[in-house]
Amino acid sequence: MSFPNFYERQKVGTLFKPRVSEVIEVADQDAMRPSQRDERRILLLLVDPQVDFVHEDGSLSVPGAVDDTRRIIEWLFSNLERVTDIAVSLDSHTPLHIFYPGWWIDQAGNHPEALTPITAQEVDDGRWQPLFEAEWSRNYVHELEKRAKKTLLIWPYHTMIGTVGHSITPALYESITYHSEARRSQPIYVIKGRIPKTEHYSILEPEVKVPEDPEGSLNTALLDKMGSYDKIYVAGQAKSHCVLETVASIANRAGTQPELIQKVRLLTDCMSSVVHPDIDFESMANESFERFARLGLQQVQAADPIDSAG
């Protein structure tokens, strides 16, 4: 199988300046039918394919993400004429955030270590105290456990706005640019995670709604946009968190929009789970995806032809 001549498999997961002009020149030579003419419209939804998650030295590196990204790129090249549009989410954070160590201290004034769970009971008991938005923070951990069925987890600082780690991993960025030029398709970029008072795994909605913030509720415009496609292929990082919660947001609409989850094709070998010493995130994600499969979600692999995969 041949790929565009700028593509170098060994560079996936490494830092370099994307060769935008060169990629566009190659794409112009390889120009294809404009995506607007597609009779069968397919969306590739890439969840948080950023340096901090994908690269082995990223601040929240997901084991397996480099190989996942290589498969995503090659799947895209192999299906360039079928993929109508590409949507990419960017996890986007600032230093003061409810799931970062600097938001909390213990009774001795120490910040929690990364990957520390903070329960509502521990906050009630004073074991952990918020330094910001005290009333909101205490209510938040209760709301999270009650409605989202999760415990607040402290994460290492990652995908900080303005840092290299926030960027799309370069080899994938080049492939997105190539598709955009060759198919005359503008990439759709979705920014999420900028609200300091809540986690925001799903690209469609935060874990706890923040009504006063424009990004603090369900992104109905994006949901409607996704509904306009015949199929939605989903890949990215991490399977156990942002991919899972994005698919969960779609599955949660099955009562009123059952056709949406039925359009989703999960590229299972193009995503990996966060590894935690005490929590089996992989098994938890698999159980959820099996539940969503009963609503119509299909799990496929990069080697499966699009047409035979449904």
Buried (B, 14 or more C-beta within 10 A) or exposed (E): EEBBEBBEEEBBBBEEEBBEEBBBEBBEEBEEEEBEEBEEBBBBBBBBBBBBBBBEEBBBBBEBBBBBBBBBBBBBBBBBEBBBBBBBBBBBBEEEBBBBBBBBBBEEEEBBEBBBBBBBEBBEEEBBBBEBBEEBBBBBBBBBBEEBEBBBBBBBBBBBBEBEBBBBBBBBBBBBBBBBBBBBBEBBEBEBBBBBBBBBBBBBBBBBBBEEBEBBBBBEEBBEBBBEBEBBBBBBBBBBBBBBBBBBBBBBBBEEBEEBBBBBBBBBBBBBBBBEEEBEBBEEBBEBBEEBBEBBBBBBBBEBEBEEBE
